Amino acid sequence: MNEKRQFVAKTLHGLEGILASELKAIGAENVEKQRRMVNFTGTTEMLYRANFQVRTATRILLPIYNFKARNEEELYGIAKKFDWTSIMDLSHKFAVDATVNSSVFTHSHYIALKLKDAIADHFRDRFGKRPFVDPKNPHIQIQIHISDQDCTILLDSSGESLHKRGYRLHQDVAPINEVLAAGLILLSGWDGTTPFIDPMCGSGTLLIEAALIAKGMAPGIFRKHFAFENWLNFEKETFEKVFNDESYERDIDPIILGGDISGRAIEIAQSNLKDAGIQKLIQVKKQSIFDFFPPEGPGTVITNPPYGERLKKDQITVFYKQLGDTFKQRYQGYNIWVLSGNSEALKNFGLHASNPTTLFNGPIECKYQSYSIYSGSKKAKYKEG
Ligand SMILES: C[S@@+](CC[C@H](N)C(=O)[O-])C[C@H]1O[C@@H](n2cnc3c(N)ncnc32)[C@H](O)[C@@H]1O
């Protein structure tokens, strides 16, 4: 359908600007940043593209019904009147989630129950039967957002969060979320033409996302399923067009290198690269960062060092100081981007930080900032200039 509708793309704190740019780049209109989400308008094809191509959205929602309610009974009554047969039929299993920010409505779980009853009773009144609820594997995922008395019902077009790309089957202790990894790379401005290094790569998430970005490969290519494929109005041909569109892929051979001191992490990274079918693009090696020598700059490092939960304070201080010294001595011409949940330890880097951003790695508040390592001293550079 070519009719344009409004959509909501959800994301992680701090990635709203990058997500807005990604949506504009695929042709979304009326792109508007909010807290941890971006509103936009577009056709059904745009909805499919946002799910398939955009790297920094966690899910894409379609608002279907806006109304005001003063209490739970009123909410139930209004929601029951909506024509739910336009969304699903009796064979669909469904689930409801509620997000409530209101002094009137306080229990999100109860709101979700009320909406679930309203949908079930709508069907029972009309057909004498009701569709089943399945919170784990629903065909149709419904959300209700309430702000004071303003209620919005939305359909979740993604299903499982979009950070679950489908390539990562193996994990080490602290893998970074794929959406966050892609966000870090896009925030750094790395364009695939210079070397990319993660010398503490763990399960390899940053390396894989870097390869996908450099080659212009859609993150959705590995996903087996999107919730919109269950919708009554699913347009198979439109989705096939989006799925088979290779126009944004790039024929370049990026240099992407990873290392980790843990042999187990490297084994996991290797099987993840294999799953993603991009093992030829990336080289990983069991190696300490202190034994690693990068190719000549310019280049980009993006890395997520240990935050030191399992180390004594003075050990982590020394570790971060050694990291800073290593970057200063060996990475001339590189931009080093570091995500760390230990901002105290970061102060021991001994390098001037730029572009500080606050991001969250799961529940952990982190600093993400960059360090430019000049080739030669600043003074020499100034003289040359
Ligand atoms: C927070 S984890 C990185 C997780 C990674 N970003 C991912 O998505 O899986 C930090 C990693 O640093 C590695 N590490 C610790 N000390 C190291 C060193 N001296 N050299 C290289 N890697 C090191 C750990 O083995 C661990 O895998």
The ligand as a Tripos MOL2 file, in Angstrom:
@<TRIPOS>MOLECULE
LIG
   27    29     1     0     0
SMALL
NO_CHARGES

@<TRIPOS>ATOM
      1 C1         33.7610   -6.1710   28.0050 C.3       1 LIG1
      2 S1         34.5320   -7.4870   27.1590 S.3       1 LIG1
      3 C2         34.3080   -7.0640   25.4510 C.3       1 LIG1
      4 C3         33.0210   -7.6430   24.8990 C.3       1 LIG1
      5 C4         32.8710   -7.4810   23.3960 C.3       1 LIG1
      6 N1         32.7080   -6.0920   23.0280 N.3       1 LIG1
      7 C5         31.7070   -8.3430   22.8830 C.2       1 LIG1
      8 O1         30.7740   -7.8050   22.2620 O.co2     1 LIG1
      9 O2         31.7090   -9.5520   23.0990 O.co2     1 LIG1
     10 C6         36.2360   -7.1600   27.4000 C.3       1 LIG1
     11 C7         37.1810   -8.1510   26.7440 C.3       1 LIG1
     12 O3         38.5380   -7.7160   26.9460 O.3       1 LIG1
     13 C8         39.3590   -8.8800   26.9760 C.3       1 LIG1
     14 N2         40.6740   -8.5140   27.5520 N.ar      1 LIG1
     15 C9         41.0020   -8.2720   28.8490 C.ar      1 LIG1
     16 N3         42.3130   -7.9650   28.9560 N.ar      1 LIG1
     17 C10        42.8320   -8.0000   27.7030 C.ar      1 LIG1
     18 C11        44.1360   -7.7680   27.1480 C.ar      1 LIG1
     19 N4         45.1760   -7.4550   27.9090 N.pl3     1 LIG1
     20 N5         44.2880   -7.8990   25.8140 N.ar      1 LIG1
     21 C12        43.2360   -8.2430   25.0090 C.ar      1 LIG1
     22 N6         42.0010   -8.4960   25.4850 N.ar      1 LIG1
     23 C13        41.7970   -8.3610   26.8060 C.ar      1 LIG1
     24 C14        38.5230   -9.8620   27.7890 C.3       1 LIG1
     25 O4         38.9610  -11.1970   27.5620 O.3       1 LIG1
     26 C15        37.1030   -9.5660   27.2840 C.3       1 LIG1
     27 O5         36.7520  -10.4640   26.2440 O.3       1 LIG1
@<TRIPOS>BOND
     1     1     2 1
     2     2     3 1
     3     2    10 1
     4     3     4 1
     5     4     5 1
     6     5     6 1
     7     5     7 1
     8     7     8 2
     9     7     9 1
    10    10    11 1
    11    11    12 1
    12    11    26 1
    13    12    13 1
    14    13    14 1
    15    13    24 1
    16    14    15 ar
    17    14    23 ar
    18    15    16 ar
    19    16    17 ar
    20    17    18 ar
    21    17    23 ar
    22    18    19 1
    23    18    20 ar
    24    20    21 ar
    25    21    22 ar
    26    22    23 ar
    27    24    25 1
    28    24    26 1
    29    26    27 1
@<TRIPOS>SUBSTRUCTURE
     1 LIG1         1 GROUP 0 **** ****
